[in-house]
Each structure stands twice: as C-alpha cells, then as structure tokens.
Amino acid sequence: MRPEDLKNAKLSPATAGYLGIYLKLSDLLAEVSDVTELDYSETEVDKVNEGFNNAIHVAMEEIMKLATQSIEEKVGSLDNNVEI
C-alpha cells in the first residue's frame, strides 16, 4: 500500500495523514536496508541498522497510536457518518 492509496479510503484527513506517515516510515526502513546492503552482506544488514530500525519502529508505534486515537474519536462521534 502507498500513501496515495489512502485518498480513496473513507478516512478523515487526520487519520489518512497518520497512516500515510506510517507507510512512509515503513518505506524508509526498506530503503535504508537496501542502501546498507551495498556495503554489507544480507546477514549483517539488521545488525548494522539496529539503532536506526529501533528508532523508526518507535516512531511507527507512536504514529499508529495517533491514528488509533483519531479513529476512536471519530467513531465515538459518528452519527451516520461514513468517514473515520
């Protein structure tokens, strides 16, 4: 899934934004891994990127908390609204 795919989903702008950021962070993990593989073997990549990976995973957890909070707030105030 790409951030552009969220444009067709029935999400509030905030929820879509948070999920888009989550997807970008996920893509960044893969991109850094690909670059690291240029200098290190496939088995060493995770070890070399450990600090970066941990930091991004923390950021992804936090952004998912914000997305969940956004969804919960929208669901709590729904009145025949199709947008969460």
C-alpha positions in Angstrom: 0.0 0.0 0.0 1.1 3.5 -0.8 0.1 6.8 0.8 -1.7 7.7 -2.4 -4.0 4.6 -1.9 -5.4 6.2 1.2 -7.0 9.0 -0.8 -9.8 6.7 -1.9 -10.4 5.3 1.6 -13.2 6.8 3.8 -10.9 8.2 6.3 -10.7 11.6 8.0 -7.8 13.8 6.8 -6.1 13.3 10.1 -6.4 9.5 10.1 -5.3 9.3 6.5 -2.4 11.6 7.2 -1.2 9.5 10.2 -1.5 6.3 8.2 0.4 7.9 5.2 3.2 8.8 7.6 3.3 5.3 8.9 3.6 3.9 5.3 6.4 6.4 4.6 8.3 5.3 7.6 7.9 1.7 6.6 9.2 2.5 3.1 12.2 4.3 4.7 13.1 1.2 6.7 13.2 -0.8 3.4 15.2 2.0 1.6 17.8 2.2 4.4 18.1 -1.6 4.3 18.7 -1.6 0.5 21.4 1.0 0.9 23.1 -0.8 3.7 23.2 -4.0 1.6 25.5 -2.1 -0.8 28.3 -2.3 1.8 27.3 -5.2 4.0 26.2 -8.8 3.5 22.5 -9.6 3.8 23.1 -11.2 7.1 24.8 -8.1 8.6 22.2 -5.5 7.5 19.9 -5.8 10.5 22.8 -5.6 12.9 24.3 -2.5 11.2 20.9 -0.8 11.0 19.8 -1.9 14.5 19.8 1.6 16.1 18.0 3.2 13.1 15.5 0.4 12.9 14.7 0.7 16.6 14.2 4.4 16.3 11.9 4.1 13.3 9.9 1.4 15.0 9.3 3.6 18.0 8.2 6.4 15.7 5.9 4.0 13.9 4.3 2.9 17.2 3.7 6.5 18.2 2.2 7.4 14.8 -0.1 4.3 15.0 -1.2 5.5 18.5 -2.2 8.8 16.9 -4.0 7.1 14.1 -5.9 4.9 16.5 -6.8 7.9 18.7 -8.1 9.7 15.6 -10.2 6.7 14.6 -11.5 6.3 18.2 -12.5 10.0 18.4 -14.3 9.8 15.0 -16.1 6.5 15.9 -17.2 8.0 19.2 -18.8 10.9 17.4 -20.3 9.1 14.5 -23.9 9.9 13.5 -24.5 8.1 10.3 -21.1 9.4 9.0 -19.1 7.2 6.6 -15.8 8.9 7.3 -13.5 7.7 10.1 
